[in-house]
Amino acid sequence: MAAEAAGTLTRSAYRRDLAVLGELAGESDLRTLNAKAGRGFVRILVSRQLSSRSIARMLSAWRTFYRVMMRDRGWPANPFATVRAPKAGKPLPAAFDAGEVNTLIDGIDDAAPLDCRDRAIVELLYSSGLRVAELASLPMNAIDYVAGFVRVFGKGGKIREVPVGAVAIEAIRRWLLLRPQLAAAGVETLFVSARGTAMTTRAVEYRLRHWQLKLGLTERLYPHKLRHSVASHLLQGSHDLRAVQEFLGHANLTTTQVYTHLDFVHLQESYKLAHPRARRAEDDEDGS
């Protein structure tokens, strides 16, 4: 009967899922379980850190089992008919640590025009957390070099002014000295391609990939990763979620809140290193 209920599920996986059901039910009669008990089982699975996909698979097996038992044995109800697995959480955005960013930037020799442009691009992406489309469309007059900010046309046509660090400004100034060697007549974007035209987002992504390979970086390098990196570093340093929201140009604070998870990971790591009792168990195991 279990094999019949399995349907497209493999017999072995189905048996494992039913074994978990039996373990969770304990002494309870499977025939009288209700939806409240079913939701309780899901909470237990979540506490065991099972993935949403694994929980959904188990629930599917359990629902199938109960449908068969209702049909063939006259069981009264399917307690899992309305029970759903938790939604899969969005993965945390990938981020470099500050040392990795410095290694990247310092590895770009800015003597040649294209390399000088690329270094300015990386500096600005990391300094101001721009989206790649925002960076590619920047006009020549977007940056106030005295006040130290860039005027950005973001999503939905919204304009925001974002700080630019002194090091990034200096990198852009060096690029501007070499830009005339590449820029075609009439091209007004700050960054131009080797052909002198406005850079596309794809071209920016391609150049970052080029530097990842050239510098032998193991972590994948793409524009949004630099945006994620500066956001997490700002939050670690300031703990001001609203300021980071404004910096990134997020319309909703909930979009920015994903970085609080990154900050918590950083907090956990710092705690383990610094707190006098955080490593006690490990030290005891080592016999120290």
N, C-alpha and C positions, 0 to 999 in steps of 0.2 A: 504493500500500500504506500509506503514511503517512497518507493521508486516511482510509482505512478504519479504521486504528488510532485515529484521533483521536476517533471516536465523537462525544460531545457537546462535545468541545473544539473551539474554532475552529481552522481550518487554520493561520492565521497564528501563533497562540499555540503550537500544537503544533510547528510548524517551528522556532520560536524555542527551545522547550524541548529539542528534539532537537539543535539547533545547540550549545546549552550542554553537552549530553551528549558530543557529539563533541569539543568543546574540552577538557573535563575528561579525557576518555579519552586524548587526544593520539595517540601512536603505538600505544597498546594496541589489541588486537583486541577489538571489541565483543562478539564471540561468546564470548570466554573470560573476561569480567569476572565477578568473584564478589562475594558480599555484603560482604566486607571492603573491596573497592574502592568499592562503593556507599556504604558508611558514610563512607569517606574523602571521597567527592564531597560528601556532606552537610556534613561539617566545613568543607570549602572554601567552600561556599555560606554557611554561618553566619559564617565569617570575613569574607565580603563584605558582611555585615550585611543579607542578604536576610531578609524576614519569614518566620515559620513558615508562613504561608498560601502564600507564593510557592514555598517549598521543597516543601510538600505538593503543590502543583499540578504542579511539575516531576516529582516522584516518580511521580505518577499517570500523567503522559504517558509516562515512561520504562517503567513497568510495562506499560502498554498496548502500547507499541512492542515490548517483548520478548515479550509474549504472542502478538502477531501473527507475529513472526519465528520463534518456536518452532513455531507451527502451520503456517506456510507455507514456512519455510526449514529447519526441523529444528534450530534452534539448541538447545543442550543444556539451558539453564537460564535462569531470570529472576533476575539478581543483585539486583534491587530488591524481590523478593517479600516479604521480611521487614524491609526498611529503612523506617523511619518518620521523618517530620519531627520536629524538636524541639517540645516543647510550647510553646505561646505563653505568654510571660511575662505575669504580671499587670501592668497599667499602674501606674506609680508614682502614689500618692495625690497629688491636687492640694493645694497648700498656698500660703497667702499669705506674703509676707515681712512682717517686723515693721512696716515702714512702712505697708503696705497695711492691716494690722490697726488701727494707730493712726488712719489716715484714716477707716476705717469707724466706730470707736468715737467718735472726736471729732465725727463728723458727725451723731450721734444726739443731738438736743436732748432733755434729760430733764425738761423743765418739766411737760409733760402726763403724766397717769398711765400711759397706754399706752406713750408714748415712754420714760418712766422705766423701766417694766418691760422694754421691749425692750433698753435699754442694759444693764440688770442681767443680762439673759439672755446677751447677747453677751459681756459681761465674764466671766461665770461659765463659759460654754462655752470661751472662750479661756484663762482662768486655770487651769481644772481639767481640761480635755480630756474633758468628760462626753459620753457618747452622748446623743442627743436624747431617747430614752425615759427615760434616767436623770434628765435634767434635768426633764422634764415631770412625773415622779412624785415629785419631792422634797417631803417634808413640811415644814411650817414649822420643825420643830426639827432639820432636817438639818445646819444649819451651826453650828459652834462659833465665834462671832465673836471670842472671846478667844484661843483657841489657833490659829485660822486654818485650819480644815479643814472639809470637807464629808463627811458619811457617805453613801455611795452604795450602793444596792442594785443590783448589776450583773447580768450574765447568769448564769443558773443559780442565782440566789438568793444569789450571793456578795456579801458586804459588804466594802467597802474604804473607807479614809479617805484623802482626797486633799487636798493643800494648796490653800488659796484665798488669792490675793494680796490685799494691803491695798487696792488700788484697786478690785478686784472686791467686796470686803466693803463698802467705802464705797458703791458703786453699789447693792448689795442693801439696805443700811440706808436709803438714800433711797427705794428702791422700797417698803420696808415702811411708811414714813410715808404713802404714797399708796395702798397696797393696800386699806385699808378702804373707799375710795371705789368700788371695783369688786367686791370679794369678796362672794359671797352667803353667807348664814348657813350655818355647818356645813362650808364648804369649807376643807380643811386643807392643800391643796397650796401651796407657796411662790409659784408663779406661776399667775395666774388669767386667764381670757379677759375680753373686754369685757362679756360677759354674766354674769361673776362665777363661772363654773364653772372646774373644773380645765382647764388648757391641754392640748390634744392635741399630739402630735408634728407633725401636719399643720399646726396653727396656728402652731407655732414656725417651721416651714419657710416658711410663707406670709409671716410677718412679716419674716424675713430676706430673702426675695425682694423684699418691699416696700421695704426699705432699700437693697437693691442698685439697684433702679430709681430710687429717689428721689435717691440720691447719685451716680447716673450711673456706677456701677462697671462696668467691662467684664468683669471676672472673675465667673463665677457664684458666688453666695454661698449656702451651705447648711450646716447644723449640723456635719456630719461633716468639712467642709473646715476648720472652726476646730479641730476635734480633731486633724486631720492637721497643721495648722499648728503648734500648740503642741508636738506630739510631735517634729516635725522641729527646732523651735527649741531644745527641751530637749536633744535629742541633739547638736546643733551646739555647744551651750554646755557640756555635761557629758561627752559621749562615754561615758555610763553606760547601756548598753542594758538592763541588769537593772532599773535604777531607772525607766526609761521604761516597761518592761513592767509593773511594779507600778503605776505612775501611771495607765496606760491600762486596767488590769484585764485584760490578755491572759493567758489560761490557758497559752499556749505561747509560748516565746521566738521561734519561727519567725514568728509573726504580727507581732511587733515588728520583726523584722529587715528588713522592707521599708523602714523608715526609714533604715537604714544606706545605702541607695542614694541617698536624698535628701541625706544627709550627705555622701556622696562627690561628688555634683553640686556641693554648696556648697564642698567642699574644692577641686575642680577650678577653680571660678570664682575662689576666693581665691588659689590657686596662680598662675593666669594673671595676676592683678593684682599679686601681691606678689613673685613669684620673679624675680630679676634676669635669668635666662636664658629664662624661659618665653615671652617675647614677642620673642625675638631674630629669629626668622624674619619676623614681621610688620614689625618695625622695619627689617630689611634691605630688605624689599620697598618700604617707604615711602621708602627712601633716607636714613634718619636715622642 
